[in-house]
């Protein structure tokens, strides 16, 4: 069951997996009086997608202003008939850089909208990593849902989330009106600097003003850690500064626990992560692989006092190219709750990895995947057009 925490002026509820997230989101959409604004990377044409689609359509038919922004690559298989059905009911639907077919090696086309945000009536907001997709993957034979998190919030921070969503919405709409898919050239307003004393802070990553905001917050927290760092990341391929900070933390006596994907969902990312096992284990970092189902979590807890969760992985796609949104919470009760949830998975639903891969074929795949990841990122980052 979700728990509610009063963090400064904001009320936060920690939601684990779609089993808690989707009923809460749909109930708030059903109760909406004025507006619903939803952003998602994946909007799948499955039972969960139908559930959310119907909630959005019912709200629009009640004269609630409903906006849906979906990524054109993450939701590439969403049928046009679904989109037209929602539009027919009064839902405003926009695509963020819709792509069809193979993606050429052009950097701007890899800059995706990976955020998962929602705001209802300007009073309730959701920030997390959960896509609109069935909680238990189809055709995988799993009994357990994907491991993931989201936060439902009420309070002043909701308005900041709403402003950021509106800003991106109008930028995408302007680009669509001009029939442009490339780089959005809109004037960004200045965000107020985050108050370091505030309990909860919204962090963004984009390709203009907030390129390193999320990564810098992670690095600062890891460098300041004194007792424990708990990381849960489906895709873990951090750059050298983060790897160095984690290894240094472990060597100065900080317990570092890393929970990663144990099921092979995307082979490239899976084996590239395994390439890092040797150096991480040698530094004293504990590594666990989640086995019950696919893991989609993107969370970190430091010293049971600082926590972050959201859409951003610690990998090049999230930290260098995609639009992301994370929530940072400086609150002992909230951080402890998230830490306990991750450690429950570590202790009961994961395998403890004691040594790096030894099978020659796996070693070869991990080296090939890691090298391929570095090459791909290098090509994309160096491109100017």
Secondary structure as UniProt FT lines:
FT   STRAND          3..7
FT   TURN            8..9
FT   STRAND          10..16
FT   HELIX           17..30
FT   STRAND          35..40
FT   HELIX           47..61
FT   TURN            62..63
FT   STRAND          65..71
FT   TURN            72..77
FT   HELIX           80..89
FT   STRAND          92..96
FT   HELIX           107..110
FT   STRAND          117..120
FT   TURN            121..123
FT   STRAND          124..128
FT   TURN            138..139
FT   STRAND          149..154
FT   HELIX           157..177
FT   TURN            178..179
FT   TURN            196..197
FT   STRAND          200..205
FT   HELIX           213..224
FT   STRAND          228..233
FT   HELIX           240..251
FT   TURN            252..253
FT   STRAND          255..261
FT   HELIX           267..274
FT   TURN            275..276
FT   HELIX           277..282
FT   TURN            283..284
FT   STRAND          286..290
FT   STRAND          298..302
FT   TURN            303..305
FT   STRAND          306..310
FT   HELIX           317..321
FT   STRAND          323..330
FT   HELIX           332..348
FT   STRAND          350..353
FT   HELIX           360..382
//
